[in-house]
Amino acid sequence: MSKFLSLFPMPDAIQNESGVASLNTRLNWGEPALTIIDVRDREAFNKGHIMGAIAMPIHELVGRAQASLELSRDIYVYGDNAKETADAAKQLRQAGYQYIAELVGGLSAWRAARYPVEGI
């Protein structure tokens, strides 16, 4: 079994802060047990967002998360800027979510790395 694991290394576990390359690696691994949350307003989300991200504007974040996500879910969150991202992560942690990563650089870093985006 360990020989199998060495051939197919697992992506790194979720950290409090994560770079876009780390998230992309997990997505490419095909790991279904994570959620990407975009906390920007709906207009910004519709113009462009990380492929597979869900919209949960920051003023609705905790209520919507509690209605649809388990507390043990791996969650990557990003906003318009580092402060908004950190505020969103803090709200989720205070609500009891255990595995929250602030996506460093957010959508701008994701686009700069030429990873897939969706939007109008």
C-alpha positions in Angstrom: 0.0 0.0 0.0 2.8 2.5 0.8 4.3 1.9 -2.6 1.0 3.0 -4.2 0.9 6.1 -2.1 4.5 7.1 -3.1 3.4 6.9 -6.8 0.4 9.1 -6.2 1.2 11.7 -3.6 -1.6 13.4 -1.8 -2.0 17.2 -2.1 -1.0 19.1 1.0 -3.7 19.5 3.7 -5.5 22.8 4.0 -3.7 25.6 5.7 -5.0 28.9 7.2 -3.6 30.7 4.1 -3.3 29.1 0.7 -1.7 30.1 -2.6 -3.6 29.5 -5.8 -1.2 26.8 -6.9 -2.0 24.7 -3.8 -5.8 25.0 -4.5 -5.3 24.2 -8.2 -3.3 21.1 -7.2 -6.2 19.9 -5.0 -8.7 20.6 -7.8 -6.6 18.7 -10.3 -6.3 15.8 -7.9 -10.0 15.5 -8.2 -10.7 16.0 -4.6 -14.4 16.6 -4.1 -14.3 17.4 -0.4 -13.7 21.1 -0.7 -15.7 24.2 -1.4 -14.5 27.5 -2.9 -16.5 30.5 -1.7 -16.4 33.9 -3.4 -17.6 36.6 -0.9 -17.7 39.5 -3.3 -21.0 41.0 -4.4 -23.1 39.2 -7.0 -22.3 41.6 -9.8 -18.5 41.0 -9.3 -19.1 37.3 -9.1 -21.1 37.2 -12.3 -18.4 39.1 -14.2 -15.8 36.5 -13.3 -15.0 34.0 -10.6 -12.8 30.9 -10.0 -14.3 28.0 -11.9 -16.4 26.0 -9.4 -16.7 28.8 -6.8 -20.0 29.5 -5.2 -21.3 33.0 -4.4 -21.9 33.8 -0.8 -21.7 37.6 -0.4 -20.0 38.5 2.9 -23.2 39.9 4.4 -25.0 36.6 3.8 -22.0 34.3 4.4 -22.5 32.6 7.7 -26.2 32.0 7.3 -25.8 30.5 3.8 -22.8 28.5 4.9 -24.6 27.0 7.9 -27.6 26.1 5.6 -25.5 24.2 3.2 -22.0 23.2 4.4 -20.7 20.8 7.1 -18.5 22.3 9.8 -15.7 19.9 8.8 -15.7 20.8 5.1 -12.5 22.2 3.6 -13.3 25.8 2.5 -11.2 28.1 0.4 -12.5 31.7 0.6 -11.6 34.9 -1.3 -13.0 38.4 -1.6 -12.1 41.7 -3.3 -9.0 42.2 -1.2 -7.0 40.6 1.6 -9.0 42.3 4.4 -12.3 41.1 3.0 -10.9 37.6 2.6 -9.6 37.6 6.2 -12.9 39.0 7.5 -14.8 36.2 5.8 -12.5 33.5 7.1 -12.8 34.9 10.6 -16.6 34.9 10.4 -16.6 31.3 9.3 -14.1 30.2 12.0 -16.2 31.9 14.6 -19.3 30.1 13.3 -17.5 26.8 14.0 -16.0 25.9 10.6 -12.7 24.0 11.3 -10.9 24.1 7.9 -10.8 27.5 6.3 -8.1 28.7 4.0 -7.8 32.3 2.9 -6.9 32.3 -0.8 -3.9 34.6 -1.1 -4.3 37.0 -3.9 -7.8 35.9 -4.7 -9.2 36.0 -8.2 -6.3 38.3 -9.4 -3.7 35.7 -8.4 -5.9 32.9 -9.9 -6.1 34.8 -13.2 -2.4 35.7 -13.2 -1.6 31.9 -13.0 -4.0 31.4 -15.9 -6.2 29.0 -14.1 -9.8 28.6 -15.3 -12.4 31.2 -14.6 -16.1 31.5 -15.3 -18.3 34.5 -15.8 -19.8 36.9 -18.3 
